Amino acid sequence: MFALDFHDDRVVEWHRDGDEAVAVENTDYHPTLYVAAPDDARAELAAALEADPKVVATATEEWRLDLHADAPEPVLRVDCERVSEVRTLANEVRHHHERGSHAPGTFRLFDVDFAPGFRYCVETDSSPVPTEPLRTLSIDIDEAALAHDRVGELRVGGEPAGGTPGAALRTLARRLDRVDPDVLLLSHADLVPTLADAADEHGVDLDLGRRPGWTQLAGENTYESYGRVGHSPARYAVPGRAIVVTGSSFLWNESSLAGLHYMVERSWRPLQETAWASIGTVLTAMQSREALSRGVLVPWNKWEPESFKPARTLHAADRGGVTLSPEVGLHEDVHELDFASLYPNVIREHNVTPETVGCDCHADRADVPGLGYAVCDEPGFLPDVLAPLLDDRAEFKARLADLPDGDDAGDVDDEGLAARSAAIKWVLVSCFGYQGYRNAKFGRIECHETINAFAREVLLDAKEALERAGWHVVHAIVDSLWVTPREGVEQEPLDAVAARVTDDAGIRLEHEADYDWVAFVPRRGTEAGALTRYVGRADDGSFKLRGIEARQRSTPEWVADCQRDLLDTLDAERAPEPVVDRLRTHLLDLHAGRVDPADLVVTKRVGKRPGAYTQETRTVGALRRYEHHGVDRHPGQPVRFVVVADDASRTAERVRLAFEDPDGYDADFYADLATRAAVSVVSPLGWDRERVDRYLRERRDAALSAYL
């Protein structure tokens, strides 16, 4: 099964059977929610719901209500008429039936906010994992063309569809008929209504689905997560096909179709629901499946508060991972060691999960270093969720290591090992932070604190073991250490030290990479090292970049290329002067107008509506130009522009949007960006911005003096 269609009276499953797509109808399905309450309140609610047209039936069943519960207890099962009515009924139970005659909190609701496809799969035990390869078709259009309904600029399968709207739509219809795709890869979600309207207008027989029609599942919205504003586009469905919006799907962009397929297998969210989901949403689906398999219902809202702690424990617990300030400078013969999936492996190795941390059955034990919490020995919930992911990623990485190196390495990865490994990585990265998320279904702050406490001990123990073995730690952060040989001391081989640390910790310490040199960059305006800004040249000649301009999404391509060229110069010369001399060459090209404006596009994420900004920034100018072109830009979405004039110009005249094909640029603005990028390269050698600017002036003045 690769797609589901929901109708008022039935659900249609779509399966791939060889060359055919087969539709299977289910007319007996009714979605379910559960209500826990005292016996009298539960009976009263069941009687009240008998007359509700949204309710098909009610019954009493026994379920465990949380992971801590020793035994199940009776709950009211409510079968609804339609999937779309589950949340409506839940709100009515809480705001009408409860408020009318019961105290707040009398009714506790479960299994309410499942996505429709996920709900169907877990309630009917129907696997959404495709068993045969799926056919795909990409449909793309740029923002400006979409905003003005210029469907003649459509690209189908990566190729132009036609010069006129009618021709493009007919080309698309033929390709849909010939390919018969199971998955539509759309550059923008709004292509669904746009193409439907255009087909009607131009009299073209076109259906994106295998049957006529389309449905809007949700409108667009803006949200805030961890201090960042994000934007979620509207969601649509077409009969018989899954839709993946490539422009906004995080999992698609990080792991492609193979990664999505793997996450469908683990989460049981159908392909389309997995494609638009956040990593936290996918993780929650995995946890919900595991909970239901244990006979535990999934709460609509989290009720478990943080437990009482003395001030001393609060102080000890309110800490993150270990971070040792890097030694600023260029270090030669550097080796990087990383703990494999440290936080998830801490969860598994130490059985950290909401129902085991601080258990009553081992109250006399102090298992967690520095915090004194006990951790129960009974097999835990979270380790069972994460174990398959950890084992699979270890297997995929081992198999990838056996593939041939070189530019064609990806061509032989026909099983999508790299994509599946990447998808797992993001879930493993999120599982730790989700324990501290206030709305996590199965999160608990004490688990978050416990994971950190164990991880700190693991890294500090590894640091001490490396130092005893004759190595000097130049930097360490959370799960990674960088070491160099200590002068005058014989070193024990790193592989031997790593093996001993692995045995002691129960978590694999991997010898990740060897570098000819690593340069740790200072924080701007200080001499202290920046924790996550460094560059290293590996022994295979490649560079590893972290935090510097060439790794930042906002950096124009020309600036990033310039910085990479300066790193090559640093590698060859190991001195600041040749690097700044090379910068000067790039700046001469820039000021002479020899840089293509297409390589100078700046990308910024919008944080507010245009009217909410108090400063006339370049981003505001870009937003006004988008408005002028009729292109909506919401908080959380990116704007892409070229700076063409200085701040003396009117706000909207300072920039041109990328799709406006600007033919000029403000050279001084980009010279400043390039010089900043150069400072990141030479600052480990002791040169700051003032020193770079002074050197450039001296060389310019010396060149001018030759003509006097």
C-alpha positions as CSV (number, residue, x, y, z in Angstrom):
1,M,0.0,0.0,0.0
2,F,1.4,3.4,-1.0
3,A,-1.6,5.7,-0.8
4,L,-4.9,6.1,1.0
5,D,-8.0,8.0,-0.1
6,F,-10.6,8.9,2.6
7,H,-14.2,9.4,1.7
8,D,-17.3,9.8,3.8
9,D,-18.4,6.2,3.5
10,R,-15.2,4.3,2.7
11,V,-11.4,4.2,2.6
12,V,-9.6,3.3,-0.6
13,E,-6.3,1.6,-0.3
14,W,-3.9,1.8,-3.3
15,H,-1.5,-1.1,-3.9
16,R,1.1,-1.7,-6.5
17,D,0.7,-5.2,-8.1
18,G,3.3,-5.6,-10.8
19,D,2.5,-3.1,-13.5
20,E,-0.9,-2.3,-12.2
21,A,-2.1,0.0,-9.4
22,V,-5.0,-1.7,-7.6
23,A,-7.7,0.0,-5.5
24,V,-9.1,-1.9,-2.5
25,E,-12.2,-0.4,-0.8
26,N,-12.9,-0.7,2.9
27,T,-16.5,0.3,3.9
28,D,-16.3,-1.0,7.4
29,Y,-13.7,1.2,9.0
30,H,-14.5,3.5,11.8
31,P,-11.8,5.5,13.6
32,T,-11.6,5.2,17.4
33,L,-10.7,7.4,20.4
34,Y,-10.7,6.5,24.1
35,V,-11.9,8.3,27.2
36,A,-10.7,7.6,30.7
37,A,-12.9,8.8,33.6
38,P,-14.4,7.5,36.9
39,D,-17.1,4.9,36.4
40,D,-20.1,7.2,36.8
41,A,-18.7,9.9,34.6
42,R,-17.8,7.4,31.9
43,A,-21.3,5.8,32.0
44,E,-22.9,9.3,31.7
45,L,-20.7,10.2,28.8
46,A,-21.5,6.9,27.0
47,A,-25.2,7.6,27.4
48,A,-24.8,11.2,26.1
49,L,-22.9,10.0,23.0
50,E,-25.6,7.6,21.9
51,A,-27.5,10.4,20.2
52,D,-24.4,11.9,18.6
53,P,-24.5,11.4,14.8
54,K,-20.7,11.4,14.7
55,V,-20.6,8.3,17.0
56,V,-21.2,4.8,15.6
57,A,-20.7,2.8,18.8
58,T,-19.3,2.9,22.3
59,A,-17.9,0.1,24.4
60,T,-15.8,-0.4,27.6
61,E,-12.3,-1.8,27.1
62,E,-9.2,-2.1,29.4
63,W,-5.9,-0.4,28.5
64,R,-2.9,1.0,30.4
65,L,-3.1,4.7,30.5
66,D,0.7,5.4,30.8
67,L,4.0,3.7,30.7
68,H,4.2,3.6,34.5
69,A,0.9,1.8,35.0
70,D,1.2,-1.7,36.5
71,A,-2.3,-2.8,35.2
72,P,-4.9,-1.8,32.7
73,E,-8.0,0.0,33.7
74,P,-11.5,0.4,32.1
75,V,-11.9,3.2,29.4
76,L,-14.6,4.2,27.1
77,R,-14.0,3.3,23.5
78,V,-15.8,5.6,21.0
79,D,-16.0,4.6,17.3
80,C,-16.6,7.6,15.0
81,E,-18.3,7.8,11.7
82,R,-15.5,9.5,9.9
83,V,-11.8,10.2,10.4
84,S,-12.4,14.0,10.1
85,E,-14.7,13.9,13.1
86,V,-12.4,12.4,15.7
87,R,-10.8,15.7,16.8
88,T,-14.2,17.5,16.7
89,L,-15.7,14.9,19.0
90,A,-12.7,15.1,21.3
91,N,-13.2,18.8,21.7
92,E,-16.9,18.4,22.4
93,V,-16.1,15.8,25.1
94,R,-13.7,18.2,26.8
95,H,-15.5,21.5,26.3
96,H,-19.2,20.5,26.4
97,H,-19.7,17.2,28.2
98,E,-17.0,17.8,30.8
99,R,-17.7,21.5,31.5
100,G,-21.4,20.9,31.7
101,S,-21.4,18.7,34.8
102,H,-17.8,17.6,35.8
103,A,-14.7,19.1,37.2
104,P,-11.9,20.0,34.8
105,G,-9.7,17.0,34.1
106,T,-12.4,14.5,34.7
107,F,-12.1,13.1,31.2
108,R,-8.7,12.1,29.8
109,L,-8.7,11.5,26.1
110,F,-6.4,9.2,24.1
111,D,-5.6,8.4,20.5
112,V,-7.0,11.7,19.4
113,D,-4.5,13.5,17.2
114,F,-3.2,10.7,14.9
115,A,-2.8,11.6,11.3
116,P,-5.6,9.9,9.3
117,G,-3.3,7.5,7.3
118,F,-1.3,6.5,10.4
119,R,-4.5,6.0,12.4
120,Y,-6.0,3.7,9.7
121,C,-2.8,1.6,9.5
122,V,-2.4,1.0,13.2
123,E,-6.1,0.5,13.9
124,T,-6.6,-2.0,11.0
125,D,-3.1,-3.5,11.2
126,S,-2.6,-2.6,7.5
127,S,1.1,-2.0,6.5
128,P,1.7,1.1,4.5
129,V,5.1,-0.2,3.4
130,P,5.3,-0.5,-0.4
131,T,6.5,-4.0,-1.4
132,E,7.4,-3.1,-4.9
133,P,9.3,-0.2,-6.5
134,L,7.2,2.9,-6.9
135,R,7.0,5.0,-10.0
136,T,7.6,8.7,-9.7
137,L,7.1,11.8,-11.8
138,S,8.5,15.3,-11.0
139,I,6.5,18.4,-11.8
140,D,8.3,21.7,-11.3
141,I,7.8,25.4,-11.8
142,D,9.6,28.5,-10.4
143,E,8.0,30.8,-7.9
144,A,7.2,33.7,-10.1
145,A,5.6,31.5,-12.8
146,L,3.5,29.8,-10.2
147,A,2.4,33.1,-8.7
148,H,1.2,34.4,-12.1
149,D,-0.2,31.0,-13.2
150,R,2.3,30.8,-16.1
151,V,1.8,27.1,-16.4
152,G,3.5,27.2,-19.8
153,E,6.8,27.3,-17.9
154,L,6.1,23.9,-16.4
155,R,8.8,21.3,-16.3
156,V,7.8,17.6,-16.3
157,G,10.4,15.0,-15.5
158,G,13.0,17.7,-15.6
159,E,12.2,18.8,-19.1
160,P,10.2,21.9,-20.4
161,A,6.6,20.8,-21.0
162,G,5.7,23.4,-23.7
163,G,5.7,27.1,-24.5
164,T,2.0,27.7,-24.0
165,P,-0.3,26.7,-21.1
166,G,-2.3,24.4,-23.3
167,A,0.8,22.6,-24.7
168,A,2.3,22.2,-21.2
169,L,-0.9,20.8,-19.7
170,R,-1.3,18.3,-22.6
171,T,2.3,17.3,-22.2
172,L,1.7,16.7,-18.5
173,A,-1.5,14.7,-19.2
174,R,0.4,12.4,-21.7
175,R,3.3,11.9,-19.3
176,L,0.9,11.0,-16.5
177,D,-0.8,8.5,-18.7
178,R,2.4,7.0,-20.0
179,V,4.3,6.8,-16.7
180,D,1.3,6.1,-14.4
181,P,3.3,7.4,-11.4
182,D,2.5,6.3,-7.8
183,V,4.3,9.3,-6.4
184,L,4.1,12.9,-7.7
185,L,7.2,15.0,-6.8
186,L,5.9,18.6,-6.8
187,S,8.2,21.6,-6.4
188,H,5.3,23.5,-4.8
189,A,2.2,22.2,-3.1
190,D,0.0,24.9,-4.8
191,L,0.7,23.2,-8.1
192,V,-2.3,21.0,-7.3
193,P,-5.1,23.7,-7.4
194,T,-3.1,25.8,-10.0
195,L,-3.0,22.9,-12.5
196,A,-6.6,21.9,-11.9
197,D,-7.8,25.5,-12.5
198,A,-5.6,25.9,-15.6
199,A,-6.8,22.6,-17.1
200,D,-10.4,23.8,-16.7
201,E,-9.6,27.2,-18.2
202,H,-7.8,25.8,-21.3
203,G,-10.1,22.9,-21.8
204,V,-7.5,20.2,-21.2
205,D,-8.5,16.8,-19.8
206,L,-6.1,16.5,-16.9
207,D,-6.3,14.7,-13.6
208,L,-3.3,14.6,-11.3
209,G,-4.8,11.6,-9.6
210,R,-5.9,8.2,-10.8
211,R,-9.4,9.3,-10.4
212,P,-10.9,12.8,-10.9
213,G,-10.7,15.5,-8.2
214,W,-8.4,16.7,-5.5
215,T,-8.7,17.6,-1.8
216,Q,-7.2,20.2,0.4
217,L,-6.2,18.5,3.6
218,A,-4.8,21.5,5.5
219,G,-4.1,25.2,4.9
220,E,-0.7,26.8,5.1
221,N,0.6,27.9,8.5
222,T,3.5,29.6,10.3
223,Y,5.0,28.2,13.4
224,E,7.9,28.7,15.8
225,S,10.2,25.9,16.9
226,Y,13.2,26.3,19.1
227,G,13.3,30.0,18.5
228,R,13.1,29.7,14.7
229,V,10.1,30.7,12.6
230,G,9.0,28.1,10.1
231,H,6.4,27.8,7.4
232,S,4.3,24.8,6.4
233,P,2.6,24.9,3.0
234,A,-0.9,23.9,2.4
235,R,-1.4,20.1,2.0
236,Y,-3.3,18.4,-0.8
237,A,-4.3,14.9,-1.8
238,V,-5.2,13.4,-5.2
239,P,-6.8,10.0,-5.6
240,G,-4.5,7.0,-6.0
241,R,-1.2,8.8,-5.8
242,A,1.1,10.1,-3.0
243,I,2.3,13.7,-3.1
244,V,5.8,14.7,-2.0
245,V,6.4,18.4,-2.0
246,T,10.2,18.5,-2.7
247,G,10.5,22.2,-1.9
248,S,9.4,21.8,1.7
249,S,9.9,18.1,2.7
250,F,12.8,17.9,5.2
251,L,13.1,14.1,4.9
252,W,13.0,14.2,1.1
253,N,15.8,16.7,0.9
254,E,17.9,14.9,3.5
255,S,17.3,11.3,2.4
256,S,15.3,11.1,-0.9
257,L,12.8,8.4,-1.6
258,A,14.8,5.6,-0.1
259,G,15.0,7.4,3.3
260,L,11.2,8.1,3.2
261,H,10.5,4.5,2.4
262,Y,12.6,3.4,5.5
263,M,10.7,5.9,7.7
264,V,7.4,4.6,6.5
265,E,8.5,1.1,7.4
266,R,9.5,2.2,11.0
267,S,6.7,4.7,11.7
268,W,3.8,3.2,9.7
269,R,2.9,6.7,8.6
270,P,2.0,6.3,4.8
271,L,4.4,7.8,2.4
272,Q,2.7,11.2,1.9
273,E,2.2,11.7,5.6
274,T,5.8,10.9,6.2
275,A,7.0,13.3,3.5
276,W,5.4,16.3,5.1
277,A,6.0,15.4,8.7
278,S,8.7,16.8,10.9
279,I,11.3,14.5,12.5
280,G,9.6,14.9,15.8
281,T,6.3,13.8,14.3
282,V,7.9,10.7,12.8
283,L,9.5,9.8,16.1
284,T,6.2,10.3,17.9
285,A,4.6,7.8,15.4
286,M,7.3,5.3,16.2
287,Q,6.7,5.7,19.9
288,S,2.9,5.5,19.5
289,R,3.2,2.2,17.7
290,E,5.4,0.8,20.4
291,A,3.1,2.1,23.1
292,L,0.0,0.6,21.5
293,S,1.8,-2.7,21.1
294,R,2.4,-2.7,24.9
295,G,-1.2,-2.0,25.6
296,V,-0.7,1.6,26.4
297,L,-2.9,4.3,25.0
298,V,-1.4,7.5,23.5
299,P,-2.4,10.6,25.5
300,W,-3.9,13.6,23.6
301,N,-2.1,16.0,26.1
302,K,0.8,15.3,28.3
303,W,-0.1,15.3,32.0
304,E,3.1,14.2,33.7
305,P,4.8,17.3,35.4
306,E,8.4,17.6,36.4
307,S,8.9,15.9,39.7
308,F,10.0,17.8,42.8
309,K,13.7,18.2,43.3
310,P,15.9,19.9,45.9
311,A,17.8,23.0,44.7
312,R,21.1,21.1,44.7
313,T,19.7,18.5,42.3
314,L,18.2,21.2,40.1
315,H,21.6,22.9,39.9
316,A,23.4,19.7,39.0
317,A,20.8,18.6,36.5
318,D,20.5,21.9,34.6
319,R,23.6,21.3,32.4
320,G,24.1,20.2,28.8
321,G,26.9,18.2,27.2
322,V,30.6,18.6,27.8
323,T,32.2,21.4,25.7
324,L,35.9,22.2,26.0
325,S,36.9,25.5,24.5
326,P,39.0,24.7,21.4
327,E,42.6,25.8,21.2
328,V,42.5,28.6,18.6
329,G,45.1,28.0,15.9
330,L,46.2,25.7,13.1
331,H,47.1,22.3,14.5
332,E,48.9,19.6,12.5
333,D,48.4,15.8,12.7
334,V,44.9,15.9,14.2
335,H,42.6,13.0,14.7
336,E,38.9,13.1,15.3
337,L,37.1,10.5,17.4
338,D,33.3,10.4,17.7
339,F,31.0,8.3,19.8
340,A,28.5,6.6,17.6
341,S,25.0,8.1,18.2
342,L,26.0,8.9,21.8
343,Y,22.7,10.1,23.2
344,P,20.5,7.3,21.7
345,N,23.1,4.7,22.8
346,V,23.1,6.2,26.3
347,I,19.4,5.6,26.3
348,R,19.8,2.0,25.2
349,E,22.9,1.2,27.3
350,H,21.5,2.7,30.5
351,N,17.8,1.9,29.9
352,V,16.8,5.6,30.1
353,T,13.1,5.9,29.5
354,P,10.2,7.7,31.3
355,E,9.0,4.7,33.2
356,T,12.5,3.6,34.5
357,V,14.1,6.9,35.7
358,G,13.4,7.5,39.4
359,C,11.5,4.2,39.8
360,D,10.1,3.4,43.2
361,C,11.4,-0.2,43.1
362,H,15.0,0.9,43.4
363,A,14.7,4.0,45.5
364,D,17.8,3.1,47.5
365,R,20.0,3.3,44.4
366,A,21.8,6.3,42.9
367,D,22.5,5.1,39.3
368,V,22.7,8.5,37.5
369,P,26.1,10.2,38.1
370,G,25.7,13.6,39.9
371,L,22.0,13.4,40.1
372,G,21.3,10.3,42.3
373,Y,18.3,9.1,40.3
374,A,17.6,5.4,40.3
375,V,17.1,3.6,36.9
376,C,15.0,0.5,36.9
377,D,16.3,-2.8,35.4
378,E,13.1,-3.7,33.6
379,P,13.4,-3.4,29.8
380,G,12.4,0.1,28.9
381,F,10.1,1.7,26.3
382,L,12.6,4.1,24.6
383,P,15.4,1.6,24.2
384,D,12.9,-0.7,22.3
385,V,11.9,2.2,20.0
386,L,15.5,3.1,19.2
387,A,17.2,-0.3,19.1
388,P,16.1,-1.1,15.5
389,L,17.3,2.3,14.3
390,L,20.6,2.0,16.0
391,D,21.2,-1.5,14.7
392,D,20.2,-0.6,11.2
393,R,22.3,2.5,11.0
394,A,25.3,0.6,12.2
395,E,24.7,-2.0,9.6
396,F,24.2,0.6,6.8
397,K,27.4,2.4,7.7
398,A,29.4,-0.8,7.8
399,R,28.1,-1.8,4.4
400,L,28.8,1.7,3.0
401,A,32.4,1.5,4.2
402,D,32.8,-1.6,2.0
403,L,31.6,0.3,-1.1
404,P,34.3,1.6,-3.5
405,D,35.6,5.2,-2.8
406,G,35.6,8.0,-5.4
407,D,33.1,10.0,-7.3
408,D,31.2,7.0,-8.5
409,A,30.7,5.6,-5.0
410,G,27.0,6.8,-4.9
411,D,26.3,5.0,-8.2
412,V,26.9,1.6,-6.6
413,D,24.7,2.3,-3.6
414,D,21.7,0.8,-5.3
415,E,20.0,-0.1,-2.0
416,G,19.9,3.5,-0.8
417,L,22.1,2.8,2.2
418,A,23.3,6.4,2.5
419,A,19.8,7.8,2.2
420,R,18.4,5.4,4.8
421,S,21.3,6.1,7.1
422,A,20.7,9.8,6.8
423,A,17.0,9.5,7.6
424,I,17.9,7.5,10.7
425,K,20.5,10.0,11.8
426,W,17.9,12.8,12.1
427,V,15.5,10.7,14.2
428,L,18.4,9.7,16.5
429,V,19.5,13.4,16.7
430,S,16.0,14.4,17.8
431,C,15.2,11.6,20.2
432,F,17.2,13.2,23.0
433,G,15.9,16.7,22.7
434,Y,12.4,15.4,22.4
435,Q,12.6,14.1,26.0
436,G,12.8,17.7,27.1
437,Y,10.1,19.0,24.8
438,R,7.1,20.1,26.9
439,N,4.5,18.6,24.5
440,A,6.2,15.3,23.7
441,K,3.7,12.4,24.2
442,F,6.3,10.3,26.0
443,G,8.8,12.9,27.0
444,R,10.1,13.5,30.6
445,I,12.6,16.1,31.7
446,E,14.2,13.7,34.1
447,C,15.1,11.5,31.1
448,H,16.7,14.5,29.4
449,E,18.8,15.2,32.5
450,T,19.8,11.6,32.9
451,I,21.0,11.3,29.3
452,N,23.1,14.4,29.7
453,A,24.6,13.1,32.9
454,F,25.6,9.8,31.5
455,A,26.9,11.4,28.3
456,R,29.1,13.9,30.3
457,E,30.7,11.0,32.2
458,V,31.3,9.1,29.0
459,L,33.1,12.0,27.2
460,L,35.2,13.0,30.3
461,D,36.3,9.4,30.8
462,A,37.3,9.2,27.2
463,K,39.3,12.4,27.5
464,E,41.2,11.1,30.5
465,A,41.9,7.8,28.8
466,L,43.3,9.6,25.7
467,E,45.5,11.8,27.8
468,R,46.9,8.8,29.8
469,A,47.7,7.2,26.4
470,G,49.9,10.2,25.4
471,W,47.4,12.3,23.4
472,H,46.6,15.9,23.8
473,V,42.9,16.9,23.5
474,V,42.7,20.2,21.5
475,H,38.9,20.3,21.5
476,A,35.9,18.3,22.6
477,I,32.2,18.9,22.3
478,V,29.3,16.6,23.4
479,D,30.3,13.4,21.5
480,S,33.5,14.3,19.6
481,L,37.1,14.8,20.5
482,W,40.0,16.1,18.5
483,V,43.5,15.0,19.6
484,T,47.1,15.5,18.6
485,P,50.3,13.7,19.7
486,R,51.7,15.1,22.9
487,E,55.3,16.1,22.4
488,G,58.0,14.1,24.2
489,V,55.6,11.2,25.0
490,E,55.0,7.9,23.2
491,Q,51.5,7.5,22.1
492,E,49.4,4.3,22.4
493,P,47.7,3.6,19.1
494,L,44.3,5.4,18.9
495,D,42.5,2.3,17.7
496,A,43.6,0.5,20.9
497,V,42.5,3.4,23.1
498,A,39.2,3.7,21.3
499,A,38.6,0.0,21.8
500,R,39.2,0.2,25.5
501,V,36.9,3.3,25.9
502,T,34.3,1.4,23.9
503,D,34.4,-1.6,26.2
504,D,34.2,0.6,29.3
505,A,31.4,2.8,28.1
506,G,29.4,0.2,26.2
507,I,29.2,2.8,23.4
508,R,31.4,2.6,20.3
509,L,34.1,5.3,20.1
510,E,35.0,5.5,16.4
511,H,38.2,6.8,14.9
512,E,36.3,9.1,12.6
513,A,39.0,10.9,10.6
514,D,42.7,11.9,10.3
515,Y,43.6,15.4,9.3
516,D,46.8,16.9,8.0
517,W,45.7,20.0,9.9
518,V,42.7,21.5,11.7
519,A,42.2,25.3,12.2
520,F,39.9,26.3,15.1
521,V,38.4,29.8,14.5
522,P,38.0,32.3,17.3
523,R,34.8,34.0,18.0
524,R,34.5,37.4,16.4
525,G,36.0,40.2,18.5
526,T,37.6,37.8,21.0
527,E,40.5,35.4,21.3
528,A,38.3,32.6,22.7
529,G,37.6,29.6,20.4
530,A,34.2,29.2,18.7
531,L,32.8,25.8,19.7
532,T,31.5,24.9,16.2
533,R,33.6,26.9,13.8
534,Y,36.6,25.0,12.3
535,V,38.0,23.6,9.1
536,G,40.2,20.6,8.6
537,R,42.1,19.1,5.7
538,A,41.7,15.3,5.8
539,D,44.4,13.0,4.8
540,D,42.5,12.2,1.6
541,G,42.8,15.8,0.5
542,S,39.2,16.8,1.2
543,F,38.1,19.6,3.6
544,K,35.7,19.3,6.5
545,L,34.0,22.7,7.1
546,R,31.9,23.5,10.1
547,G,30.3,26.9,10.9
548,I,32.3,29.0,8.5
549,E,30.7,31.0,5.7
550,A,31.0,28.3,3.0
551,R,28.7,26.1,5.2
552,Q,26.1,28.8,5.8
553,R,22.9,28.7,3.7
554,S,22.8,32.5,3.5
555,T,26.2,32.8,1.9
556,P,26.3,33.6,-1.9
557,E,27.9,31.0,-4.0
558,W,30.7,33.3,-5.1
559,V,31.7,34.0,-1.5
560,A,31.6,30.3,-0.7
561,D,33.8,29.5,-3.7
562,C,36.1,32.3,-2.8
563,Q,36.5,31.0,0.8
564,R,37.2,27.5,-0.5
565,D,39.9,28.8,-2.8
566,L,41.5,30.7,0.1
567,L,41.5,27.4,2.1
568,D,43.4,25.8,-0.7
569,T,45.9,28.7,-0.5
570,L,46.2,28.2,3.3
571,D,46.8,24.5,2.8
572,A,49.6,25.2,0.4
573,E,51.3,28.1,2.1
574,R,50.3,27.8,5.9
575,A,50.7,31.6,6.2
576,P,48.2,34.5,6.2
577,E,49.9,36.8,3.6
578,P,49.4,34.5,0.6
579,V,45.8,34.0,1.6
580,V,45.0,37.7,1.7
581,D,46.9,38.2,-1.6
582,R,44.6,35.6,-3.1
583,L,41.6,37.4,-1.6
584,R,42.8,40.6,-3.3
585,T,42.6,38.8,-6.7
586,H,39.0,37.9,-6.1
587,L,38.2,41.4,-5.0
588,L,39.7,42.9,-8.2
589,D,37.5,40.6,-10.3
590,L,34.5,41.7,-8.2
591,H,35.1,45.4,-8.6
592,A,35.8,45.0,-12.3
593,G,32.3,43.5,-12.8
594,R,33.6,40.1,-13.8
595,V,31.4,38.2,-11.3
596,D,28.1,36.7,-12.5
597,P,25.2,38.2,-10.4
598,A,23.6,34.7,-10.4
599,D,26.5,33.7,-8.1
600,L,25.8,36.5,-5.7
601,V,22.3,35.5,-4.5
602,V,21.8,36.0,-0.8
603,T,19.3,33.7,1.0
604,K,17.5,34.8,4.1
605,R,14.8,33.3,6.1
606,V,11.9,35.7,6.8
607,G,11.0,36.1,10.5
608,K,8.0,38.5,10.2
609,R,5.5,40.1,7.9
610,P,6.9,43.1,6.0
611,G,4.9,45.5,8.1
612,A,6.2,44.1,11.4
613,Y,9.9,45.0,10.7
614,T,11.1,48.2,12.4
615,Q,14.2,48.6,10.3
616,E,14.5,49.1,6.6
617,T,16.6,46.0,5.9
618,R,17.5,44.4,2.6
619,T,15.2,41.5,3.6
620,V,12.4,44.0,3.9
621,G,13.3,45.3,0.4
622,A,13.2,41.8,-1.0
623,L,9.8,41.2,0.6
624,R,8.4,44.3,-1.0
625,R,9.7,43.2,-4.4
626,Y,8.0,39.8,-3.9
627,E,4.7,41.7,-3.1
628,H,5.2,43.7,-6.3
629,H,5.4,40.5,-8.3
630,G,2.4,39.0,-6.6
631,V,4.5,36.3,-4.8
632,D,3.4,35.5,-1.3
633,R,6.2,35.3,1.3
634,H,5.3,34.2,4.7
635,P,7.3,34.1,7.9
636,G,9.5,31.0,7.9
637,Q,10.0,31.1,4.1
638,P,13.3,32.1,2.4
639,V,13.8,35.2,0.3
640,R,16.6,35.1,-2.4
641,F,18.0,38.4,-3.7
642,V,21.1,40.1,-5.1
643,V,22.2,43.4,-3.5
644,V,22.5,46.0,-6.3
645,A,22.8,49.3,-4.4
646,D,24.0,50.7,-1.1
647,D,21.9,51.8,1.9
648,A,21.5,55.3,0.5
649,S,19.0,53.9,-2.0
650,R,15.3,53.3,-1.3
651,T,14.7,50.0,0.5
652,A,13.2,48.1,-2.4
653,E,15.8,49.5,-4.8
654,R,18.7,48.0,-2.9
655,V,18.0,44.5,-4.1
656,R,16.8,42.5,-7.0
657,L,15.2,39.1,-6.6
658,A,17.0,36.1,-8.0
659,F,14.3,35.5,-10.6
660,E,14.5,39.1,-11.8
661,D,17.8,38.3,-13.5
662,P,19.8,41.3,-12.2
663,D,22.6,42.5,-14.4
664,G,24.6,44.4,-11.7
665,Y,25.6,44.3,-8.1
666,D,26.9,46.4,-5.2
667,A,30.6,45.4,-5.2
668,D,31.3,47.0,-1.8
669,F,28.7,44.8,-0.1
670,Y,30.1,41.6,-1.5
671,A,33.7,42.7,-0.9
672,D,32.7,43.0,2.8
673,L,31.3,39.4,2.7
674,A,34.3,38.0,1.0
675,T,36.7,39.8,3.5
676,R,34.7,38.3,6.4
677,A,35.1,34.9,4.9
678,A,38.8,35.5,4.5
679,V,39.1,36.5,8.2
680,S,37.6,33.1,9.1
681,V,40.5,31.5,7.2
682,V,43.3,33.5,8.6
683,S,42.1,34.3,12.1
684,P,43.5,31.0,13.5
685,L,46.9,32.4,12.4
686,G,46.3,35.5,14.5
687,W,45.0,37.9,11.8
688,D,41.8,39.8,12.6
689,R,39.6,42.0,10.3
690,E,41.7,45.1,11.1
691,R,44.9,43.3,10.2
692,V,43.4,42.0,6.9
693,D,42.1,45.4,5.9
694,R,45.4,47.1,6.7
695,Y,47.3,44.6,4.6
696,L,45.0,45.1,1.7
697,R,45.4,48.9,1.9
698,E,49.2,48.6,2.1
699,R,49.3,46.4,-1.0
700,R,47.0,48.8,-2.8
701,D,49.0,51.8,-1.9
702,A,52.2,50.1,-2.9
703,A,50.7,49.2,-6.3
704,L,49.5,52.8,-6.8
705,S,52.9,54.2,-5.9
706,A,54.4,52.5,-8.9
707,Y,52.5,54.8,-11.2
708,L,53.6,58.1,-9.4
